[in-house]
Amino acid sequence: MKQLFTFLVAVILTPSAYAQIHQKMSYQAVIHDDNNNLLINKSVGMQVSILKDSATGTAVYVERQSTFSNNKGLVRIEIGMGKAVLNTFDAIDWASGPYFMKIETDPDGGKNYRITGTSQLLSVPYVLYAENSGSSVPGPQGLPGVKGVVGDRITHKIGEYYGGGIVFYVYDDGQHGLIAATVDESSGVGWYLLNGRNKWEMANARGIGAGKANTAIIVSEEGYFDAGAYAARVCNEYSVRVGDITYSGWYLPSMFELYLLYLQKDKVGGFSNSLYWSSTEKNATEAGAILFPRGAKLNVVKFMPACVRAIRAF
């Protein structure tokens, strides 16, 4: 049975400027089957839920859509334009958030949905709130923008040194993205403890931001032992000090985040001609890895020593 493994090519959530017609947000995802092959030119059924307050909060809006993946496995939908199952998209009170988006998908094109991921909606929906705010009176003049920003938004680009590392992925016009450490945190460590059990730890997520959740799961399952270095723990305990600032919050990248890092290997630099661990499990005995510099995606036994490069989000 096929599953939606690679989730969130990018959370491309851009409000349409059709406030008087219909509000909507664009969404993209890449779909793989259970053999990690792209699901190409197939019908896909999707259910989108907007949850209030938390990732397990109450749904304030639910819709369903049918779409097709393209020849690269990419699906695109406009959230707010599907068949409403609960309430209406226009009626969401964005000012009373936070809100989270849950995506459920049937790669066979029906309604046998699988929960594939939940992520927090950050700044973009509040543009929708601004469109419906109760006052049309202009506010006071804001402070002058900082040189090098667009309006009052600080933007970043791939290859930039920022936040203790090198930016290798950006979205939301460069306001958010992913940063890689400048050096490997290990040149040869297992995915789990050498005396670890063959256990499926349910670190299954693959998309952007998923590595952080995977890392927390792995560390929780494997624990802390003085002699017990393993890939997720190495990243979890990594920090770097730049001037007076210590940057922490690093994690072992998910399989898709690791692939994005591979695509920018030349701009980030410092990689070995070796395997690099992802935080995404295949099963109880194997986890995903990528062979640099070739880019081959592999499932490798968890006790195999491999390199580790930590990342963090901004």
N, C-alpha and C positions, 0 to 999 in steps of 0.2 A: 504494500500500500504506500502510495506517495505521501510525502510530508513536506510542509513548508519549512525548510531548514534555514536557508539564508534569509534573514529578516532585516528590512530597512536598509536598502541601498543608501538612502539618506532620508531623514525625516524632513521631506520637502513640504513644508506646511506653509503655503503662501496664500493669504486670503485674496479672493477675487474682489475686485472693486465694484461689484454689482450689488451694493448694499440695498438698493431699492428694488432689485429683481430677485436675487437669491445669493445668500452667502455660501461660500464653499472653500475647501482647502484641498490642495493637490497632495497626493500621496503616491509613493513608488515603493516597490519591493521586488527583489529577485527571488525566484522560486527554484529550489533543487528537489530532486526526488531522493528516495532513501539510499540511492547509490551515489549521491552527490553529483548527479548529472543535472544540467539545466533542464527545466520543464519548458520546452520550446513549443510555441504555437499551439497552446492548449487552452481550453476553456477553464476558467477559475471562478469559483464562488467565494465571495468575501462578505463577512459581517463586521461592521465597525460599531464599537460602543464607546461613548464618551462617559467616563466615570468621574464622579465628584469626590474630591478630598484625598483619595488614595488610590493605589493600584488595584485595590479590592473594594473600592467604594461603590456607591449606588449609581446605576446607569441613569443618566438624564436624557440620553438620546441613543437610539440604536437604528441602524439602517443596514440593508442588504444590497449587494450589487453582484452582477455577473460581468466578467471581463475576460480578456484573452492575453496570455503572455506572448511576447514577441520572439523574434529569433535569437534573442539573448536572454530569454527567461524573465524579462522585465514586465511587470504589470503596472499600470497606472490607473488610478481612479480619482474622481473628484468627490471628496467627502462632503456631504450635504446635498448631493444630486441623486442619491440612491433611493430605493424604496424604503420609506420610513416604517419602522416596526414599533418604535416608541417615541412619542413626542415629535417635535420638529427642530431642525438644526438652527433655524433663525431665532428660536425662542431661548436658546442657551444663554444664561446670564453669566458671561465671561468674567464679570467683576467679582463674582462670589466664589472663584476657584480656590485652590488649584484644581486643575482637571487633568485626567489621564486618558489616553487612547488605547483601547484594547482591539487588536486585530485577530479575527478568527477566519480561517481559510479552509476551503475544500478544494484541493488541487485537481479533483475529478469533476469540478464544475457544478456540483450540487450544493446541498445544504448540510452535509455531514462535516460540520466545521471542527477544526482543531485549533486550540488556543495557541497562537504562535508568539505572542509577545504583548507586553503592556509598557508604554513609555509615557513620561510626563510631557504634557504640552506646556511649553515655556512662554516665550514672548509673543509669538505670532497671533494667537487668538485674541490677545488684548487689543490688537488693531481692530478686530471685529467689534470689540467692546467700545472702542473709541468711535466707531462709525455710528453706534446706537446710543451714545451718551446723551444725557438729558439736556445738555446745554450747548448752544452754538456760539456762546460768547468766548472770544479768544482769551487764553490765560495770559499771565504776565510773561514778559520777555525772559527767556532762559539765559543761562550763562553762556558765554562764547564757547564754541567748539574747540577742542584741542587740535593742534596742527597734526595732520596725518590721519584724520578720521573722516568718515562720511557722515555729515550732519553731526549728531551727538553719538554716533555708533563707532566704536573702535573696531577696526577690521584687521584681519590677519591673512597671511598667504602661505602657501606651501613652501617649505624651505626656510622659513623665518625661525630664528632662535627666539623662543618665547616660553615662559612658564617652566624653565628648567630643562628644556629639551628642544627638539626640532618639530615644527608643525608639519604633519604629513597628510592631513585631510581637513577640509573646511566645508561648512555649509552655512546657511542663513546669512549669505553675503559676507562670509568671513568672520562673523561674530562668534561662531562656535566651531569646534572641531576636535581633532585628536593630536596629541603631542607624543613623540617617541623619545625615550632616553637617548643620550648621545653615544652610549656605550652599551655593550651586552652586560647584563647582570650575572650571567653565568655562561661558560663555554661548554658545559657538560653536566647536566643535572636531569634527573628523571622527572616525569610528569607527576609522579607520586613518590612517597617514601620507598626506599629500596626494600624495606620489609613490609611494604604496604600490601593490602589485600586486593584481590581481583574483585573490585566492587564498582558497580555503576553508580557514581555519585550524583547523577542527574544534573551535571553541568552541561546542559545540552544546547544552550542558546548560541547563536552564530552571528547575529547582526551587530550593528553599531551600538555601543554601550553595553552589549551583552557580556563582554569580558569582565566587567566590574562585578556583575552578579555571579558569574561563573567562579571568579577568584574567591569571592566570599564563601560560596558553597564548598569549594575544594578545601580551603583553609579550615573551615568548620569541621569537615569530615576527617581531614588528615591530622589536624591538631598541630601543636607546637612541641617539638622535642629538640634538645640541645644539639643532637647529632643529625637532625632530620631536615636537610635542605631538600626542597622540591620546587618545581617551576613556579607555582602560584605563590608560595610563601616568599620566594626570593623577590618577586615583584611587589608583593604586598608590603614588605618591609623596606623597600627601597625608598630613599629620599635624596634630594640634592639641594645644596645650599648655594644660593646666588646672592652675593651681597649680604643683606640682613634678612633675606627671606628664605625659608626652608620649604621646598615644594614636596608634598607627600601626595597620597591618593593615587599611587601608581597601581597598575594591575596587569595581569597576563592577558594579552589580547584574545578576543574570540577569533574564530577561523576567518571570518570576513574582515575583521579589523586587521588581522595579520596579513591578509592578502592586499588590503589597501596599503599597508606598510611596505610590502614587497614591491608594489607598483612605484613607490617613491624611494626605493632603496638607495639610488644614486644621490638624491638630495639630502637624505638623512645621513647615510654613510656609516662606515665602521662595521659592516656585517661580515661574517665569516662565510666561507663556502661550505655550508653545513645545514643541517636541519634546525628549524626553529619551532619551538612548541607554541601551539595555541591552547586556549583554556577549554576548547570545545571537545567533549567526549564523543567517541563513536559508539563504544559499548563498555563493558566491564573491564576489558583488557587493553583497549586501544583508544587513542586520542588523536585529534587532528594536528598535523604539522605541515610546514612548507619548506621545501628544499631551496635554499638560496645558493646561487643566484638564478637558478633555472625557473623557479616558480612552480615546481611540481607540488600538487596538493596530495598528501599522503595520510593514511591512518597508520600510526606507529604504536608498537607495544609500549605500555606506559613506563616500563623500567628502563627503556633505552635512553642513554644520556644524549641530550640535545642542547642547543643554545637557547637563551632566553633574552628577549628585549622587552622591557616594561614600557607601558604607555599610560597616558592619563588624558582625561577629557577637559575641555575648557568651554 
